[in-house]
Amino acid sequence: MNVIRNLLCIYLLLSSSIIYSAGENSAIENYGYPIKSAIAATVVGTPEAFRITPAELRVRQPGYVNMPAENAQFDRGIDKEYKISIFPERIIPEVFWYERGGLKYSIAQHKVTAPLIFIIAGTGASYRSATVKILQKIFFQAGYHVIAISSPTIPNFMYNASSSVMPGNLPGDSQDIYNAMQLIMAKHKALLISDYYLTGYSLGASHAAFVTYIDDHNTNGKKKSFKFKKTLLINPPLSLVNSVDILDDLFEKNIPGGIDNFNEFFNRFINKASVFYKENEQLGVGKEFFYEIMKEQPPTEDEMKVMIGFVFRIASTGMIFGADVFNQQGYIVPKSRVKTLTASTSLTLYSKVAHRLGFNDYIKNFYLPAFEKKTGLSAKKLIAQSSLESIKDYLRSSSKIGLMHNADDPILLPGEIDTLASLFPGRAVIYPYGGHLGNIQYKQNVNEMLDFFSDNSLISHNNMVLHSAIEGGVK
């Protein structure tokens, strides 16, 4: 599996030869992120030369941060991993034996009183994901204690922290996150905290909005309100349902010959990459290898779309299988066979079924029927709950919640970026390009993120970026 994952990473990195132009600046407010294709930015991210460095962050570093030698900060572990039991009496199915023991999370902490920020991961991502680690190290160097929490869409969270073990309901999943945060803080009373902050990216950003809403409306005397000083949402979907439709379509509608030909499509790529590796083994699987293969075999945009959708499909497959097994819905595994699943049971047949199911199939055929029965709400109302617009009055009036987004984010429908910006009047920075999270490591983005949390207003040119991008016809 690791070989396949490495080859997949190689595939995504091939694209930089056709979209990367070092030193090229945007005509809009000199925004210098170098990748103009939304799809390519999504899969490539920020080229190393354009990422924020520890040396550049040093101007923000408080005296109590133990900063090692140049560039060492981002190369060493700064966090410790923990587990917490939230549902101690819950029986986790044997097939998921490796998820037993509690919810996993990590903390990077200082030895002095400091602000604390929670980071909520995006769809299918854990507290150890690459994006979470990047943000964790940035905030740690800037002087924050940092607690990283997994997405409610991964099995470890589902089995150990979800009240329903059926992700998809933003208010419910966010309440589960909030409960976990409360218990984590009760466990780590020795942390010296001055103020609380919150951020999340992608779906985790949507969760961050709802968690802040829940905290501000907390009337439960047993639960201490965090009173978050600032919350920042990074590239959230406006509507979960709309965005998963887009991601499912990226996978299913861009494979030559349709989804039935995916195996042939994927194997053809794996074979090409394998042959290239055998012929250039001296390069290793590193930057030189990526550089050479991207020059010789750059993928098309449609191929990149398939791979984005495929990565999302892998993430949703684990979620769907986990929810089906625990709730014994018979959607993938027949109800009569659920209890026969053990640690040694072959899951190949179920995996094949699950990989043919999109997140949208899960929403329409699994989540909605179950929650209609559970809550008495209609499917229409449940779908409405999956949108940030369901708390629009709160978001528009809450001056402590900010938004960072990209006008070309491919997980949004046309017009949704305008709607998102309207939910955060005077508190939204919309970059002209960057795809979905492609520019999260870009120097300007990081600096403006930290500016927002350090009580500085989003810098004045951001409003001009927003209006220029929209007026310029960004779709």
C-alpha positions in Angstrom: 0.0 0.0 0.0 2.9 2.4 0.8 4.3 1.8 -2.7 0.9 2.7 -4.3 0.7 5.8 -2.1 4.2 6.9 -3.1 3.4 6.4 -6.8 0.2 8.3 -6.4 2.1 11.2 -4.8 4.5 11.1 -7.8 1.6 11.2 -10.2 0.2 14.3 -8.5 3.6 16.1 -8.5 4.1 15.5 -12.2 1.9 18.4 -13.0 4.2 21.2 -11.8 6.0 21.3 -15.1 3.0 22.5 -17.0 1.8 25.1 -14.5 4.7 26.3 -12.4 6.4 29.6 -13.4 9.0 30.7 -10.8 8.9 34.4 -10.0 5.7 35.2 -11.9 3.5 37.6 -10.0 -0.3 38.1 -10.2 -1.6 41.3 -11.8 -4.1 41.4 -8.9 -2.4 43.1 -6.0 0.9 41.3 -6.8 -0.3 38.0 -5.3 2.8 35.9 -6.0 1.5 32.3 -5.6 2.9 30.8 -8.8 0.3 28.2 -9.9 -2.6 29.6 -11.9 -4.5 26.3 -12.6 -7.0 25.5 -9.8 -6.7 21.8 -10.4 -2.9 21.8 -10.5 -2.6 24.0 -7.4 -4.8 21.6 -5.6 -2.6 18.6 -6.3 0.8 20.3 -6.2 0.4 22.7 -3.3 3.1 25.3 -2.7 6.5 24.8 -4.3 9.2 24.8 -1.7 10.8 28.1 -2.8 7.5 29.9 -2.0 6.8 28.3 1.4 7.2 30.2 4.6 10.4 29.2 6.4 11.3 29.1 10.1 13.8 32.0 9.6 11.0 34.1 8.1 8.7 33.3 11.0 11.4 34.2 13.5 10.1 37.8 13.7 6.9 36.4 15.2 8.6 34.1 17.6 8.2 35.0 21.3 11.2 34.7 23.6 9.8 31.6 25.3 10.0 29.5 22.1 13.1 27.4 22.0 14.1 27.9 18.4 16.8 25.5 17.3 19.3 26.0 14.4 18.2 27.3 11.0 15.4 25.3 9.4 15.5 22.7 12.2 12.2 23.7 13.7 10.1 22.1 10.9 12.2 19.0 10.8 11.8 17.8 14.4 8.8 16.6 16.3 7.3 19.2 18.5 4.2 17.4 19.6 3.3 14.4 21.8 0.5 12.0 21.0 -2.3 11.0 23.4 -5.5 9.0 23.7 -8.7 9.8 25.6 -11.6 7.5 26.3 -14.9 9.2 25.6 -17.3 6.2 25.3 -15.6 3.7 27.7 -18.4 1.2 27.5 -18.7 1.2 23.7 -17.9 -2.1 22.0 -15.7 -1.5 18.9 -16.1 -4.3 16.3 -13.2 -6.8 16.2 -12.5 -5.9 12.6 -11.6 -2.4 13.8 -9.5 -3.7 16.8 -6.7 -1.2 16.0 -9.0 1.7 16.7 -9.6 0.5 20.3 -8.1 2.5 23.2 -9.6 5.9 22.6 -9.5 9.0 20.5 -6.0 10.0 19.3 -4.8 13.6 19.3 -1.6 15.5 19.7 -0.4 18.5 21.7 2.5 20.8 21.1 3.0 22.8 24.2 5.2 25.4 25.8 6.4 25.5 29.4 4.9 28.9 30.0 1.5 30.6 29.8 0.6 31.0 26.2 -2.5 31.1 23.9 -3.8 27.8 22.8 -5.2 27.0 19.3 -7.1 23.9 18.2 -6.7 22.7 14.6 -9.5 20.6 13.1 -8.4 18.4 10.2 -10.3 18.1 6.8 -12.2 15.3 5.3 -10.5 11.9 5.7 -7.5 13.5 7.6 -6.2 12.7 11.0 -4.4 14.8 13.6 -1.2 13.5 12.0 -1.9 14.6 8.4 0.7 16.6 6.6 -1.5 19.8 6.5 -2.2 19.6 10.2 1.5 19.1 11.0 2.4 22.1 8.8 -0.1 24.3 10.7 0.9 22.9 14.0 4.5 23.8 13.6 3.8 27.3 12.3 1.5 28.1 15.2 3.9 26.5 17.7 6.8 28.7 16.5 4.5 31.8 16.7 4.1 31.0 20.4 0.8 29.0 20.6 0.1 25.7 22.4 -1.4 23.6 19.6 -3.9 20.8 19.9 -4.6 18.8 16.7 -7.9 16.9 16.3 -8.8 14.5 13.6 -11.8 14.8 11.2 -15.0 13.1 12.3 -14.9 11.3 9.0 -12.0 9.0 10.0 -12.6 5.7 11.8 -10.6 6.5 14.9 -12.8 9.5 15.6 -16.0 7.8 14.5 -15.6 4.8 16.8 -14.1 6.8 19.8 -15.8 10.2 19.7 -18.8 10.2 17.5 -22.2 9.9 19.2 -23.8 8.5 16.0 -20.8 6.8 14.3 -22.4 8.2 11.1 -20.6 11.4 9.9 -22.3 14.0 7.7 -24.4 16.1 10.1 -22.4 19.3 10.6 -24.1 20.3 13.9 -23.9 16.8 15.3 -20.3 16.1 14.2 -19.3 19.5 15.6 -20.9 18.8 18.9 -18.9 15.6 19.1 -15.7 17.6 18.4 -16.7 20.1 21.1 -17.3 17.4 23.6 -13.9 15.9 22.8 -12.2 19.3 23.2 -13.8 19.7 26.6 -12.6 16.3 27.8 -9.1 16.9 26.4 -8.8 20.1 28.4 -10.1 18.4 31.5 -7.3 15.9 31.1 -4.6 18.4 30.5 -5.2 20.8 33.4 -1.5 21.6 33.7 -1.5 23.5 30.4 -1.0 27.2 31.1 -3.4 29.0 28.8 -4.0 32.7 28.3 -6.6 32.6 25.5 -8.3 30.1 23.2 -8.3 30.2 19.4 -9.6 27.8 16.7 -9.0 27.0 13.1 -9.7 24.2 10.6 -9.3 23.6 6.9 -11.7 22.3 4.3 -14.5 20.4 6.0 -12.6 21.0 9.3 -13.2 24.7 8.7 -16.9 24.1 8.5 -16.7 22.2 11.8 -14.7 25.1 13.3 -17.6 27.5 12.5 -20.1 25.3 14.1 -17.9 24.6 17.1 -17.6 28.3 17.7 -21.3 28.7 17.4 -21.9 25.9 19.9 -19.4 27.4 22.3 -21.0 30.9 22.1 -24.4 29.3 22.8 -23.1 27.0 25.6 -25.6 27.1 28.5 -24.5 23.8 30.0 -23.1 24.6 33.4 -21.0 21.4 33.3 -19.2 22.5 30.2 -16.9 25.5 30.4 -17.1 27.8 27.4 -13.8 28.4 25.6 -14.8 31.9 24.6 -12.6 31.6 21.5 -10.9 34.9 20.9 -10.6 34.3 17.1 -11.6 31.5 14.7 -10.3 31.2 11.2 -11.9 29.1 8.5 -9.6 28.0 5.7 -11.1 26.9 2.4 -14.4 25.5 3.8 -17.2 24.2 1.5 -20.3 26.4 1.5 -22.4 23.2 1.3 -21.0 19.8 2.2 -23.5 18.1 -0.1 -22.6 20.3 -3.1 -18.9 19.9 -2.6 -19.0 16.1 -2.3 -21.0 16.0 -5.5 -18.2 17.9 -7.2 -15.5 15.6 -5.8 -17.4 12.5 -6.8 -17.9 13.9 -10.3 -14.1 14.6 -10.6 -13.5 10.9 -10.1 -16.4 9.4 -12.1 -16.7 11.8 -15.0 -13.1 12.2 -16.1 -12.1 8.5 -16.5 -11.9 7.6 -20.2 -14.7 5.1 -20.7 -16.2 5.7 -17.3 -15.7 4.3 -13.8 -15.7 0.7 -15.0 -12.3 1.5 -16.7 -10.7 3.0 -13.6 -8.5 -0.1 -12.9 -7.1 0.1 -16.4 -6.6 3.8 -16.1 -4.8 3.5 -12.8 -2.8 0.5 -13.7 -1.6 2.2 -16.8 -0.3 5.1 -14.7 1.3 2.8 -12.1 3.1 0.8 -14.8 4.4 4.0 -16.5 5.7 5.3 -13.2 7.2 1.9 -12.3 9.1 1.6 -15.6 10.4 5.1 -15.2 11.6 4.4 -11.7 13.4 1.2 -12.8 15.1 3.1 -15.6 16.1 6.0 -13.2 16.5 4.2 -9.9 19.6 6.3 -9.2 17.4 9.3 -8.7 15.6 7.8 -5.7 12.0 8.8 -4.9 12.7 12.4 -4.2 12.9 15.8 -5.8 15.2 14.8 -8.7 12.9 11.9 -9.5 9.8 14.2 -9.5 11.6 16.8 -11.6 12.7 14.3 -14.3 9.4 12.4 -14.5 7.3 15.5 -14.7 9.3 16.7 -17.7 8.8 13.5 -19.6 5.3 12.4 -18.6 3.2 15.4 -17.5 -0.5 14.5 -16.8 -3.5 16.2 -18.4 -5.9 18.2 -16.3 -8.5 15.5 -16.7 -6.1 13.0 -15.3 -5.3 15.2 -12.4 -9.1 15.6 -11.7 -9.4 11.8 -11.6 -6.6 11.5 -9.1 -8.1 14.3 -6.8 -11.4 12.4 -6.9 -9.7 9.1 -6.3 -7.9 10.4 -3.2 -11.3 11.7 -1.9 -12.9 8.3 -2.8 -10.2 6.5 -0.7 -11.0 8.7 2.3 -14.8 8.3 1.9 -14.5 4.5 1.5 -13.1 4.1 5.0 -15.8 6.3 6.4 -18.6 4.5 4.7 -17.4 1.0 5.6 -16.8 2.0 9.2 -20.3 3.6 9.6 -22.0 0.6 7.9 -20.3 -2.0 10.1 -20.9 -0.2 13.4 -24.6 0.7 12.6 -25.3 -2.7 10.9 -27.1 -1.0 8.1 -26.4 -3.8 5.6 -25.4 -1.2 3.0 -22.0 -2.8 2.2 -21.8 -5.8 4.6 -25.0 -7.9 5.0 -26.4 -7.5 8.5 -26.1 -11.3 9.0 -22.3 -11.1 8.4 -21.3 -8.1 10.5 -20.7 -10.1 13.6 -18.6 -12.6 11.7 -16.0 -10.0 10.7 -12.7 -10.5 12.6 -9.2 -9.1 12.4 -8.3 -11.9 9.9 -11.4 -11.6 7.7 -10.6 -10.8 4.0 -12.2 -7.5 3.2 -11.4 -7.5 -0.5 -15.0 -8.1 -1.7 -16.4 -5.3 0.6 -13.6 -3.0 -0.4 -14.5 -3.4 -4.1 -18.1 -2.5 -3.3 -17.1 0.5 -1.1 -14.8 1.9 -3.8 -17.7 2.1 -6.2 -19.7 4.2 -3.8 -19.3 7.9 -3.7 -19.7 10.2 -0.7 -23.0 11.3 -2.3 -24.2 7.7 -2.4 -23.6 7.5 1.4 -25.4 10.8 2.0 -28.5 9.9 0.0 -28.8 6.2 0.7 -27.3 5.8 4.2 -27.0 9.1 6.2 -30.2 10.8 5.2 -32.6 7.8 5.7 -31.0 7.1 9.1 -31.1 10.7 10.3 -34.6 11.3 9.0 -35.7 8.4 11.2 -33.6 9.5 14.1 -34.5 13.2 14.2 -37.8 13.4 12.4 -36.4 16.0 10.1 -36.9 15.9 6.3 -34.1 15.2 4.0 -34.4 18.8 2.7 -33.8 20.2 6.3 -31.0 17.8 6.9 -29.2 18.9 3.7 -29.7 22.5 4.7 -27.9 21.8 8.0 -24.9 20.7 6.0 -24.4 24.3 4.8 -22.7 27.3 6.5 -25.8 29.2 5.4 -27.7 27.4 8.2 -25.9 29.7 10.7 -25.6 32.7 8.4 -27.0 35.2 10.8 -24.5 34.2 13.5 -21.5 34.2 11.0 -22.4 37.6 9.7 -22.6 39.1 13.2 -19.7 37.4 14.8 -16.7 39.7 14.4 -14.2 37.1 15.7 -14.7 34.6 12.9 -12.7 35.1 9.7 -12.4 33.4 6.3 -9.5 32.7 4.0 -10.5 31.2 0.6 -9.6 31.0 -3.1 -11.8 32.4 -5.8 -11.0 29.4 -8.0 -11.5 26.6 -5.4 -12.7 23.6 -7.5 -14.9 22.2 -4.7 -17.3 25.2 -5.0 -20.1 25.7 -7.4 -20.2 28.9 -9.4 -21.4 31.8 -7.2 -20.6 30.0 -3.9 -17.4 32.0 -3.3 -19.5 35.2 -3.4 -22.0 33.7 -0.9 -19.2 32.6 1.4 -17.6 36.1 1.3 -20.9 37.7 2.2 -21.1 35.6 5.4 -18.0 37.3 6.7 -18.4 41.1 6.0 -15.0 42.8 6.4 -13.5 39.5 7.6 -12.9 37.6 4.4 -9.7 37.4 2.3 -10.4 35.8 -1.1 -7.2 35.1 -3.1 -7.5 35.1 -6.9 -6.2 31.6 -7.2 -4.7 28.7 -5.2 -7.2 25.9 -5.9 -8.3 23.9 -2.8 -5.7 24.5 -0.1 -2.9 24.7 -2.7 -1.6 28.0 -1.2 -1.9 27.2 2.5 1.9 27.1 2.9 2.5 30.2 0.7 4.3 32.9 2.6 1.7 35.6 2.2 -1.1 33.3 3.3 0.7 32.2 6.4 1.6 35.8 7.4 -2.0 37.0 6.9 -3.3 34.0 8.9 -1.0 34.9 11.8 -1.9 38.6 11.5 -5.6 37.7 11.9 -4.9 35.7 15.1 -2.6 38.4 16.5 -5.5 40.9 16.5 -4.3 42.7 13.4 -7.1 43.3 10.9 -6.8 41.4 7.6 -4.6 43.7 5.6 -6.3 46.4 3.6 -5.4 45.1 0.1 -7.4 41.9 0.7 -10.7 43.6 0.0 -9.3 44.7 -3.3 -8.2 41.2 -4.0 -11.7 40.0 -3.3 -13.4 42.6 -5.6 -10.9 42.3 -8.4 -11.1 38.6 -8.5 -14.9 38.5 -8.6 -15.3 41.4 -11.0 -12.7 39.8 -13.2 -15.0 36.9 -13.8 -13.6 34.2 -11.7 -15.9 31.2 -12.0 
